[in-house]
Each structure stands twice: as structure tokens, then as C-alpha cells.
Amino acid sequence: MFQYVIESDTGLKREINEDRVAVAKRSDGLLLAVVADGMGGHNAGDVASDMTVKSLIEQFSEEQGAELKTAEQQRSWLSEHVRRINREVFEYSEKTPGCKGMGTTLIAAMIDHGNCIMCHIGDSRAYLIGFEGLAVPLTRDHSYVNVLVDSGEISQEEAEMHPKKNWIVKALGTEPSIDEELIQFAIPRDSYFLICTDGLTNKVEDTEIAELVTSEMALTEKGHTLVGLANERGGEDNISLVLLSSKIEEGNP
């Protein structure tokens, strides 16, 4: 049984929170956790992220009788609905004043008793965190600098300091179709699963995340402390996360 905490904070410098985050659980035990970061460089990023998360959560909750028993059925469901929402967001942006060019990142993780199918678009991230104290990245940013790294033009170290490190090359809703990335993995017992926007990972190192998440604090305090740390270091961006634990901890809700 998973316990989880949700956090979403505007940060210290932005007037609007363009992040959206939600978790829904079905009667058959399936859980869907979603994080979306509306693109700040585009118009109406909060509209794009809001449309995306609401549509996914509503569809997941309404389809209580839908057959999602196998990994293949779960993959198909995620792919179908992410592509549908991409088309809807794009079409809305084309016809709505002030919304043209809007888009959003997406992490949508469907969890079935420790097995997970996850959709990844953009530069929001996902981690598995074990009690050995490591935060294992499950995603790789769909970013301009990673394209340069893959082509051999710059090193990974240079990418970390590149002035365009936050440029993403794939987002939901900016084009009429999307080639989403689907990742399948297991969440081991007695571990943590974190999905978050770059407002957290741009300010808090992976090693720090792992140390804090595996500390003795209650789960709710861990989520709150991660956001607080990002704000202490500038809080220039919105900060959002879902932190799930596969261990029931004393003091959790």
C-alpha cells in the first residue's frame, strides 16, 4: 500500500503557479500520479498544464470498469489519452487568443501494486530512492543540451553549465501530434518514488534529495522540506512534486 504526499508551490519570484499535480486511485487499486509544468516561455502555460492534468485524472477516475489489468493495457491507455490530450491542447491553443504556443511537460505514472508504467515528456523528472541512499533517475530530459551531448558536441559536464540547459525539445501541446516516451519499471518494497518539476531539481542535487527522503522525518514533512529547500536557494520557479512511499511509516496520514 502506497502512502504519498503532494506539494505545489509558486516559489518566490513567479506570480502564477503554472505547475499542476494530482494523484487518483481507483477501486481496483490502480493509482495514477501526474505532474505537469506549464511552459513559462510560452503563453498560458498554466492553461496547458491544467487541461492536461484534469483530463488525465478525470478520465482515469471515470473509467473504473476499464480493463487495465495488464501492462500492455496500461501502456495503451496512457498512450491513447496522452495523444488525445496533446491534440486537444494544441487545438485549443490555435483557436484561443493568448494561448497560441502554450505547452507543458508531463510525468504520468500508473502504479499497479509496485509495477509502474510511466509517460515522460519534457524535463520534469522521476526517481527511485532506496534506503541505500541513492536517487536513481528514471527519466532523461528531452532537452537541447542532451541533444548536443548525444551528438558529441558538448560533454555532460558542459551541459550542466550551458546557458540553454533549460530549453526543452519536446512538450505536450505545442505540436498537433506527440511521440511520448513510455517507461516500465518496478517500485521495490521499502523504497520511494518521486516525480517533480525542474523547480526542485534545478535547486536541489540528487544526492540531497536522496538524503532528505531517506531521513527519519514523516513523509509529509519530507515533501514540505524539499520545497522549502528549493525556495531557500532562490525559488525562481514553481516547485511541485509527488513523493510516494512503498513503506507505511509511523506518523503518515
C-alpha positions in Angstrom: 0.0 0.0 0.0 1.5 3.3 -1.0 1.5 6.5 1.1 2.1 9.7 -0.7 2.4 13.5 -0.3 1.7 16.2 -2.8 3.3 19.6 -2.9 3.0 22.5 -5.3 4.4 26.0 -4.5 4.5 29.1 -6.6 8.1 29.9 -5.4 9.4 33.3 -4.5 9.7 35.0 -7.9 6.8 33.9 -10.0 3.3 35.5 -9.8 1.5 32.4 -11.2 1.9 28.7 -10.5 2.0 27.1 -13.9 2.6 23.6 -12.3 -0.2 21.2 -11.8 0.0 18.0 -9.7 -2.6 15.3 -8.8 -3.0 11.7 -7.6 -6.0 9.5 -8.1 -6.8 6.0 -7.0 -9.3 3.6 -8.5 -11.3 0.9 -6.7 -9.3 -1.8 -8.3 -6.1 -0.4 -6.6 -4.6 1.3 -9.6 -3.0 4.6 -8.8 -2.2 7.5 -11.2 0.2 10.2 -10.2 0.7 13.2 -12.5 3.0 16.2 -12.6 2.9 18.9 -15.4 4.9 22.1 -15.7 3.3 24.6 -17.9 5.9 26.1 -20.2 6.9 29.5 -18.7 8.4 30.7 -22.0 5.0 30.3 -23.8 1.7 31.9 -23.3 -0.8 30.4 -20.9 1.4 27.6 -19.6 -0.9 27.2 -16.6 -3.8 26.6 -19.0 -1.9 23.8 -20.8 -0.8 22.0 -17.5 -4.3 22.4 -16.0 -6.1 20.9 -19.1 -3.6 18.1 -19.1 -3.8 17.0 -15.5 -7.5 17.5 -15.2 -8.3 15.5 -18.3 -6.0 12.6 -17.3 -7.2 12.4 -13.8 -10.9 12.7 -14.7 -10.6 10.0 -17.4 -8.7 7.7 -15.1 -11.3 8.1 -12.3 -14.3 7.8 -14.5 -13.2 4.6 -16.3 -13.4 2.5 -13.1 -14.6 -0.5 -15.2 -12.0 -0.2 -17.9 -9.8 -3.3 -18.3 -6.3 -2.2 -17.1 -5.1 -5.4 -15.7 -2.1 -6.0 -17.8 1.0 -3.8 -18.5 0.1 -3.7 -22.2 -3.4 -2.4 -21.4 -1.9 0.2 -19.1 0.6 1.3 -21.8 -2.1 1.5 -24.4 -4.4 3.6 -22.1 -1.6 6.1 -21.3 -0.5 6.4 -24.9 -4.1 6.9 -26.2 -5.1 9.5 -23.6 -1.8 11.4 -23.7 -2.0 11.7 -27.5 -5.7 12.7 -27.3 -4.9 15.4 -24.7 -1.9 16.7 -26.8 -4.3 17.2 -29.7 -6.9 18.9 -27.6 -4.3 21.3 -26.0 -2.8 22.1 -29.4 -6.2 22.8 -31.0 -7.3 24.9 -28.0 -4.1 26.9 -28.3 -4.6 27.5 -32.0 -8.2 28.9 -31.6 -7.9 30.8 -28.3 -6.5 34.3 -28.0 -3.5 34.5 -25.7 -2.9 30.7 -25.7 -1.0 30.1 -29.0 2.2 28.2 -28.5 1.4 27.1 -24.9 2.6 23.7 -23.8 3.5 21.6 -20.8 5.9 18.9 -19.6 4.4 15.7 -18.3 5.1 12.8 -15.9 2.2 10.5 -15.6 2.8 7.3 -13.6 0.3 4.5 -13.4 1.1 2.2 -10.5 -0.2 -1.3 -10.1 0.9 -2.9 -6.8 4.5 -1.9 -7.3 4.6 -2.2 -11.1 4.7 1.2 -12.9 4.1 2.4 -16.5 5.2 6.0 -16.8 4.8 8.6 -19.6 7.6 11.2 -19.8 7.6 14.3 -21.9 9.9 17.3 -21.3 12.2 17.9 -18.4 10.1 17.1 -15.3 11.8 14.1 -13.6 11.2 10.8 -11.9 13.4 9.0 -9.3 13.5 5.7 -7.4 15.1 6.3 -4.0 16.1 3.3 -1.9 17.3 3.0 1.6 20.9 2.6 0.4 20.7 6.4 0.0 20.7 6.8 -3.8 18.3 8.7 -6.0 18.2 6.7 -9.3 17.0 8.8 -12.3 14.2 7.1 -14.3 14.0 9.9 -16.9 16.4 11.8 -19.1 15.4 15.4 -20.0 14.1 16.0 -23.5 16.4 19.0 -23.7 18.5 20.9 -26.2 21.7 20.2 -24.2 21.1 16.5 -24.2 20.8 16.6 -28.0 24.2 18.3 -28.0 25.6 15.7 -25.6 24.3 12.8 -27.7 25.8 14.3 -30.9 29.2 14.6 -29.1 29.2 18.4 -29.4 29.5 19.0 -25.7 30.2 16.9 -22.6 27.8 16.1 -19.8 29.8 18.5 -17.5 29.4 21.3 -20.1 25.7 20.6 -20.4 25.3 21.3 -16.7 26.6 24.8 -17.2 25.2 25.5 -20.6 23.2 28.8 -20.9 20.4 26.9 -22.7 20.2 23.9 -20.3 16.5 24.6 -19.6 15.5 24.6 -23.3 13.3 21.5 -24.0 12.8 20.0 -27.4 9.6 18.1 -26.6 6.5 19.3 -24.9 2.8 18.3 -24.8 0.5 20.6 -26.8 3.0 22.5 -28.9 2.6 20.3 -32.0 -0.5 18.6 -33.4 1.0 15.1 -32.5 3.3 13.8 -29.9 5.8 10.9 -29.7 5.6 10.2 -26.0 8.2 8.2 -24.1 6.8 5.2 -22.1 9.0 3.7 -19.3 8.2 0.5 -17.4 9.8 -0.5 -14.1 9.1 -1.9 -10.6 8.9 0.1 -7.4 10.6 -2.2 -4.8 9.2 -2.6 -1.4 10.6 -0.2 1.2 11.5 2.4 -1.3 10.4 5.8 -2.5 9.2 7.1 -5.9 9.5 10.8 -6.6 8.1 12.8 -9.6 8.8 16.5 -9.7 9.2 19.6 -11.8 12.5 21.3 -12.5 11.8 24.0 -9.9 13.0 21.3 -7.5 15.8 19.6 -9.4 17.4 22.9 -10.6 18.0 23.8 -6.9 18.4 20.6 -5.0 21.0 18.0 -6.0 20.0 14.3 -6.5 22.2 13.3 -3.5 20.5 15.9 -1.3 17.1 14.6 -2.4 18.0 11.1 -1.5 19.4 12.0 1.9 16.4 14.0 2.8 13.9 11.4 1.5 15.5 8.6 3.4 15.7 10.6 6.6 13.6 9.9 9.7 11.1 12.6 9.0 7.5 11.8 8.3 6.5 11.6 4.6 4.6 14.9 4.7 7.5 16.7 6.3 9.9 15.3 3.6 7.8 16.8 0.8 7.4 20.1 2.6 11.2 20.3 3.4 12.1 19.6 -0.3 10.0 22.6 -1.4 11.4 24.8 1.4 15.0 23.9 0.4 14.3 25.0 -3.2 12.9 28.2 -2.0 15.8 28.9 0.3 18.1 28.7 -2.7 16.2 31.3 -4.7 12.8 29.9 -5.5 12.9 31.4 -9.0 10.5 28.8 -10.4 7.4 26.9 -9.4 8.1 23.8 -7.3 5.9 20.7 -7.5 6.2 17.1 -6.5 4.5 13.8 -5.7 6.5 11.7 -3.2 5.3 8.1 -2.8 6.5 5.6 -0.2 6.0 1.8 -0.5 6.6 1.5 3.2 3.9 2.6 5.7 5.7 4.9 8.1 4.5 5.9 11.5 3.1 9.5 11.5 1.9 9.5 7.9 -1.7 10.3 7.1 
